[in-house]
Amino acid sequence: MTTTRDNTIDIAVLDGSFADEATQAAVRVSNQLAFQAAGKTASGSDKTNLFDLDRVSLENFFEEKLGEKRFRAHQVMKWIHHRYVTDFNDMTDLGKVLRAKLELHAEVRAPMVIFDKASSDGTHKWLLGMDPKNAIEAVFIPDKGRGTLCVSSQVGCALNCQFCSTATQGFNRNLSTAEIIGQVWVAARHLGNVPHQQRKLTNVVMMGMGEPLMNFDNVVRAMSIMRDDLGYGLANKRVTLSTAGMVPMIDRLGEESDVSLAVSLHAASDELRTELVPLNKKYPIAELMAACQRYVQRKPRSSITFEYTLMKGVNDQPVHARQLARLMRQFDNAVQMKDAGKVNLIPFNPFPGTRFERSTEEDIRAFQKLLLDSHVLTMVRRTRGDDIDAACGQLKGQVMDRTRRQADFRKTLQSQGIDDAA
Ligand code: SF4
């Protein structure tokens, strides 16, 4: 059923749509065995995984742990992130002694590709094993002149946004820096991306599984590698972090990083937003918008994208559009900048068991028009990759849930007579 090649396991059926429980169980066992055979479990090595280190920490590692010059770290970063080389013996401009030291103390361990699938529209999805029991998804979306990778930050998600497929799987743990940047590495290698020369991967969005600001340090370190010339060389504005509204962490992000910010809003009134995004109870809209204001004011000429998933009869009516337009105008006025807040409308992508439906095309257009007529810059995100369950809000890995949420959702599916083995 499985064969190990390079660090790829071919598992024909490992997808969000497994045939049945027995198949799933067999896949899990095979997966676990493959990890053990490779001797590369997440916890099985005391060597430093160099994927975990950004430029400064890698320089420190070379100086303090290996007793080497700091600039040697730059050579190694280029081998890893520009040329996708993970074997120190293939890093030919390093001396033999240094290679031996690296072999002793370090490794370059990428996530294991369990499964990957291409959509008819060019979108590509990977299911990546993070340890023998957990897997996450990353998605590459090519578009005119750009290629965007959607990256996960956690195994599952501790938040419980009501319209999100990831939320139904519960939560296991944060991803390490290596596991986050490893997603970029796997995709970039697959695409034949050459930083600074033939850039197929032009943008990264932290919009996959998880709330990135609940895994702050690892996410910020990984984003620093994405933006480093020795890493993937992406401009600050081409790396976007999307949050459901972790207010204190938005302020910290403003102090420590310089990336684009997107906020999952989905409703412009507290009553409705609390229903859709329970985090709103803790950080209501006024506090969230104040944090957004501080973020923009720290970075002149920056703007924030507010994501708004349109669900039929829930938040897609003219009254909701008018509330949103008012909120956006207030935001522009507060920061004294036109188009400081942009709106990205996302037609809801259904998944088995959800109680929500996609808005009609007519309602989506009417909603957008009302915002545009109110001078709010508004785009509609085209659905991509829905034939491989890779569309926005559909990501689903393999989560050994530490909450009750996955079991509860399975009961809901059973009560609806839906056979979903995920
Ligand atoms: S929408 Fe984002 S923050 Fe909300 S549950 Fe899903 S992954 Fe978590």
Residues whose N, C-alpha, C, O or C-beta is under 5 A from the ligand:
A	BS01	SF4	C157 L159 N160 C161 C164 T166 A167 G208 M209 G210 E211 A244
